[in-house]
Amino acid sequence: EGFYNDKPLDELPVGLQGYYENHWQLMGMTTKPLPRNKIKIVYVMCALRGAASREVIAKYSKQNELTVQEVLEGWAQFLQKQESYQPPRYRFYHESFRDFLHRRDIVQAAGVNLPDISAEVADNITEGLQL
């Protein structure tokens, strides 16, 4: 079942950035109050840069694994699931999605502080938390 079944052709998002923006909204990432837990999970995955298991994403983002699983399922079309690892690891398919997440307007609207998230990830790595 697709998100765009009932949309006329002229209302479909234009280009990859438009597609990302549309999906960001469809996933409720702009609703009020902001889903800060889910937003943090996506940005922690962005900061990790490499593939990570659901458990590791939960530890780095300080969220429960159920919430992380919901985010992974909601963003599945943008993620590569590496099942050769047990447990499976997840990473973004394209750098363009990471670029989208770093756009100033998206960062401001999401209410995140990228340096803080990057520092938090770096602190966890320093403390020995493995991917």
N, C-alpha and C positions, 0 to 999 in steps of 0.2 A: 504494500500500500504506500503510495507516494504522497508527499506533501502538496504537490502541485496539480492533482487530478482535477480540481474544480476551478483552476485559474485560467483565464483567457491567455493566449499566447503573448499579448502585449503587456501583461502584468507579471510575466516571469522575470526573475532577476537577471540583470545584464552583467556578464563577466563573472570571473571567479570571486572578486571582492563583493559584488552584489549578491552572489550566492551565499557567501559566508555571512554577510549582514542579515540576509533573509533568514538563514538557519539560526543565527544568534537570537533573533526575535522569536522565531517559532519555538525555540527551546526555552523560552521564557526568561532569557538572561537580561531583559530590560524591564521586567515587570516590577511593580512597586508593592511591597518592599523588595529590594534586590535580593536574589537568591545568593547571598554572599558565600555560602559554603560551596555551592556548585561552581561559582565563578572562581573561587580560590583553587579548587581542584584543577580546573582547566589551566589556570596560570601557573600552578606548580608543575603540571606536566610540561608546560612551555619552558619553564626554567630548568627542568631536569635535562632537556635536550635529547636524552637517550631513552631507550625502552625501559619501562619499569612495570613491576607487577602491581596488581590492585592493592595488595598489602603495603607495598612500599609507598605508593601514591597516597594511601590513607595515612601512613605515618608522617610523611613529609607535609601533607596538607592539614594534619591534625583533625581529620574527618573520619567518620566511621566507614567501614568497608561497604555497607549497603548504599550509602550516599555515593561513594566512589563508583560502585557498580552501576547505579542509575545514570551517572554522568557518562561512563564508558559506553553504555548501551545507547544513550541519546546521541552521542557523538560518533557512533560506530563507523559511519561512512567516511569520517575524516581520520580514522585511526587504523594503524596496521597492528593486527593482533599476532604476536609471534608465539605460536603454539609449540614451537620446538623447545621452549623453556617450560618448566613446571615449577610454580604456576606460570601461566602465560604472561607475557609482557606486552605493553601497549606503548605506541608512539604515534605522533602525527605523521600522516603520509607525506605531506608537502610542507616545505618551508614557507610557502605562501600563506598557509594558515597561521603560522607563528608570526609572520609579518603583519597579518590582519590583526592579531591579538596585541601587537605592539603599536598599532596606530593610535595616535594621541587621543582622538575622539572616542575610541572604543575603551581605552584605559580610563579616561576621565568618566565616561558614562558608567563603567563597571565599578568605579570607586576603588580601584586597586592601586597599590604602590609597588611598582615593579622592583625598585631597589630593595625594598623590605622583603619581598618574596624571594628574590635572588639571594639575599643575605641569610634568610632563614634556611634555604636549601643548602647553601654553603656551610652553615653552622652544623646542620645535620650530617653532611658529608664529613666534616672535620671530626664530629663525634663518633664516626665509624658506621653510620647507617649506610648499608650497601644498597645499590640498585638491584 
